[in-house]
Amino acid sequence: MRNHIRTTALAATALLAALSLTACGGDESGNDGKSGAAAPAASSTANPDTGKAAEDAKETGGGKTDAPAQNVSTASKGSTGGSGSGSGSGKSSSGATGGGSKSPVTCTGSNTKVTVTKVSRPINHLLLTATNTGSATCYAYHAPALRFDDAQAAFPVLRDSIPQAVVTLEPGQSAYASIGLSGEPDGQELHKGTHLAVYFTGKANQGSTGAPAELTLPAGTSWGDNGFVTYWQSEMADALTY
């Protein structure tokens, strides 16, 4: 009886041991199986989506990148074209300006209008005004040469009135000279005058140039041999200071 129980116990123990070994082997095989199955499943799920997303991104991104590049190029060409147009306008303006210029000439009785007027101050003075009526600039050189009526000599010139520069008249501008009708000493013989010839001089100041201006003197004008005429001045006030 004891042997039978013992034999049975040993058989049961052996069976349990075999079952334990089988269970352990099954767990290890199951873990390897799960691990092996997990990687293919993840790979097969992720790859199609990732590949499609990458292709979509490539197509969409490529289109956005090309458009700004074309816009920048177009703007640059437009700026260059505008600059070229401006340069063309500048050349046209320059050509028009150059064509209208004329060389300066000497002022004479032909290209000026000369007048003579009586002034209240200084006393016994007349004022000569020569206005450029031509289309070119003219130079009023030195002093006007005056001849009263049928006088044998030109009227004296006041050397102290020489200006700092030659008087230059643009069209429409005027030059001025004052005439002192009588000078010192008092008691000199005076001559009644009715006519005055005004001659212009050239740059070399050797005689007159061009046509003279023939003027009628203000009524009651008398002049003396000690009188004078100033150099041409650009300002009336400067002429009347002598």
C-alpha positions, 0 to 999 in steps of 0.5 A, a space after each residue: 500500500 505504501 509503495 503504491 502511494 509513493 509511486 503515485 506521488 512520484 508520478 504526480 511530481 513528475 507530471 507537475 514538473 513536466 507541466 511546469 517546463 511546458 508552461 515556461 517554454 510556452 511563455 518564452 515562445 509567446 513573448 518572442 512571438 509578440 515582439 516579432 509581430 509588433 514590429 511588422 505591424 507598426 512598420 506596415 501601418 506607418 510607412 504608407 501614411 508617412 510616404 503619402 504625407 511626404 509626397 503631398 508636402 513635397 508637391 505643396 511646398 514646391 508650388 509655394 516656393 516657385 511663386 515668390 521667386 517669380 514675383 521678385 523677378 518681375 518687380 526687379 524688371 519693373 524697377 529697371 524699366 522705370 529707371 530707363 524711362 527717367 533717363 530718356 526724359 532727362 536727355 530730352 530736357 537737356 537738349 531743349 535747354 542747350 538749343 536756346 542759349 545765345 552768346 553775350 554781345 556788347 550793349 549798343 543803341 540797337 539792342 537797348 532802349 535808352 532814356 534820360 530823366 531829371 531827378 530831384 536829388 542830387 540837384 542838377 543831375 540827370 539819370 540815364 537808363 539803358 534797358 536790354 531789349 535784345 534776346 541775348 545778354 549784353 555787356 554795358 562796358 565802361 561809361 557812356 560817351 555823351 555829346 550835348 547838341 553841337 559840342 566839340 568834345 565828349 562830356 567828361 567821365 568821372 573816373 571815381 565811379 568805376 564799378 567792381 565788375 562789368 555791368 551785365 544785362 540779361 534781356 529786360 534788365 537795365 544799367 544806370 549812369 548819372 549826369 552831373 550837369 555842372 561841377 565846381 567851381 560855381 559861376 561857370 558858363 552854362 549852355 542850354 541843351 535840347 539834344 543828347 547823343 549817347 554812345 556805347 563803348 567796346 571792351 577795349 574802351 577805344 572809341 564808340 561801337 554800334 549805333 548811338 541813342 539819340 535823346 531829347 533833353 528834359 525842358 530847361 536843361 543846362 550843362 557846363 564844361 565842368 560837368 561829368 557822367 558816371 560809369 554804367 552801374 547795375 543799381 540806380 542808387 549807386 549811379 545817383 551817389 555821385 
